[in-house]
Amino acid sequence: MVVRHQKKSRKYLGNRRWGVGNIKNARGAGDRGGVGRRTAHKKHNFTYLTAKHPEEIRKTGFTKWMPRKLKSVSLYSINAMLKKSNTSEIELDGYKVLSNGTLEVPAKIKAEAFSEKAVEKIKKANGEAITLGKQE
C-alpha cells in the first residue's frame, strides 16, 4: 500500500503562526504592515507612493490596461513583398513602417504609422505613404 504524504502547509494549519518560527517572532502590528488586524490595505506601500511618486495620486481619466501595440515592418521587407507579388500597392493594417533598407520600386504603402525617415525614402522612390486612421 502506498503511503500518502500531506502537504507541509496542511501539516501546520493547527499552529498559531506557522512559517515564522517561534510565536515571539511574529508579534504586534509590525508583522501585519502597520495596519492592525486588517491586512487589505498596506500602509507602507501608500507611504512609498506619497514619498516617491506624488504625481500619481488623484490621477483622473482612464488608461487602457492593455494598449494596442503596433508591429513593425522595414522597407527592406516591404520591397521584397512588392517584388514577390508584382503589385505597386500594399496595405499593412496594424503595422508601423520603419526606415531599414531601401524601396526600389515606386509604391503606394498604406500603414497605421510611419517613421519620418521611412516617409522620406518612400517619397524619394516616387512612392506614396498613406496613414490609416485606426490607431487609438
Residue pairs with C-beta under 8 A, 6 or more apart in sequence:
9 18
12 18
12 19
16 23
17 23
17 25
17 26
20 26
20 31
29 35
29 36
32 39
33 39
33 42
33 43
33 44
34 43
34 44
35 41
35 42
35 43
49 56
49 57
50 57
68 135
68 136
70 94
70 95
70 96
70 112
70 113
70 135
71 94
71 95
71 96
72 95
72 96
72 97
72 98
73 92
73 95
73 96
73 97
73 98
73 111
74 97
74 98
74 99
74 100
74 101
75 97
75 98
75 99
75 100
75 101
75 102
75 103
75 118
75 121
75 122
76 100
76 101
76 102
77 101
78 90
78 92
78 97
78 101
78 103
78 107
78 109
79 101
79 102
79 103
79 104
79 105
81 90
82 88
82 90
82 103
82 105
82 107
83 104
83 105
88 105
88 106
88 107
88 108
89 107
89 108
89 109
89 110
90 107
90 108
90 109
90 110
91 110
91 111
91 132
92 109
92 110
92 111
92 112
93 111
93 112
93 132
93 134
94 112
95 111
95 112
95 113
96 111
96 112
96 113
96 114
96 115
97 109
97 111
97 113
97 114
97 115
97 118
97 122
97 129
98 115
98 118
99 115
99 117
99 118
99 120
99 121
102 121
102 125
103 121
103 122
103 124
103 125
103 127
104 125
105 125
105 127
106 125
106 126
106 127
107 122
107 125
107 127
107 128
108 127
108 128
108 130
109 122
109 127
109 128
109 129
109 130
110 130
110 131
110 132
111 129
111 130
111 131
111 132
112 131
112 132
112 134
112 135
113 131
113 135
114 122
114 129
114 131
118 129
119 129
122 128
122 129
123 129
